Amino acid sequence: MEKVQIKKGDTVCVLSGKDKGKKGKVIKVLPRKKKAIVEGVNMATKHQKPTPGIKQGGIMQIEMPIYTSKLMVVCGKCNKPTRVGYKMLDDGSKVRICKKCEEVLDR
């Protein structure tokens, strides 16, 4: 299993496909499938029947998983898509950094 550099809550930019250039927040990461669900990206139409859990049926728009290789993390400081690097801090913790401006991406 390959490591995914994207985490839940990250703002990402789509690099290729029908949603190229769109930015959104990561809702969920599926590391085994190497996919992520991003808010407002890769929307699909689903026909939903009314059930006891869902009172209102109809045609709904839902986000579908997208491959993480098509996504790039957007840095909070320089506001540009960037590659992710890793750095060890003085206290021994490992954090993700922006390769362009060396800003720490982890909260």
N, C-alpha and C positions, 0 to 999 in steps of 0.2 A: 504494500500500500504506500503510495507516494504522498508526501506531505503537501497540504494545501496551505498557501500563504494568506488566504482570505479568511477573515473571521466574521462572526455575526455582529452587525452594527457598523461595519466598514462601509464607506461610500466608495462605489466602484464605477468605472467607465467601461462600456461595452466596446470591444475592439473590432469585431466583425459580425456579420449576419444582418438580419432585417432591422435590428435595433441599434446598429452601429452609431456611436457617438452619444448615446443616452447615458445618463448618470442616475444612479439609484442606491438605496440602502439595502444591504444584505439582510434578509429576513431569516434565512436558515442555510446552513452549509451541510452538504452530504458528502463527506470525505471518501467514503468507500466507492461512490459512483463518480467522484471528481466533479461534482456539480454544486451549484448554489442557486437559491431562489432569491431574486432581486426584485424589489418593489417597483412596479410599473414596467418591467422588462419581460419580454417573451410571453406576452399575454395570449391566452387561448380561450375559445368560446366553449362553455360547458352547458349542456341542457340538464337542468336539475328538476326532479320531480318533488312536489311537496311531501315532506315526511314529518313525523312527530318532532324531530329536532329542528327542521327547517320548514317554517310555516309557509313562506312565500316561495313558490317554484318559479321557473322561467329560465331565460337564457342569461348566464352569468359569465363575467370575464374573470379568469383566474391566472395567477402567475405560474409558469411552468419552470422547472429547473433548466439552467443553462450551464454549459461546460465552463469550468474555472479558467481554462486556457484562453477563453474569449474575454476574460475580465481582467482589469488592471486597477489596483488600489489608487484612489485619489488622495493626495497629501492634503492635510488640513491647513498647513501653513502656506505652501506655494500654490495650492488649488489646481495642481496638474496631475495627470496620471503618471505614476512612477513605479519603478521596480522596487521590490521589497528586499532590504538587507537586514542582517542581524548584528547585534552588538551586545557585548557583555558590559554591564554597568559595574561600578565600584562595589556595590553590595552583593554582587554575584548573580544577579538576575539577568536573563536573556530577553532583550526587547527587539521589536521590529522597528526599522528606521527607513526613512525616505532616502533613496539613493541620490536624489538631486540636491536636497538641502540639508541632509543629515538630521532632520527632525524626527523625534520619537513618535511612531504611529500608535503604539499602545497607550491606553488611557492611564 
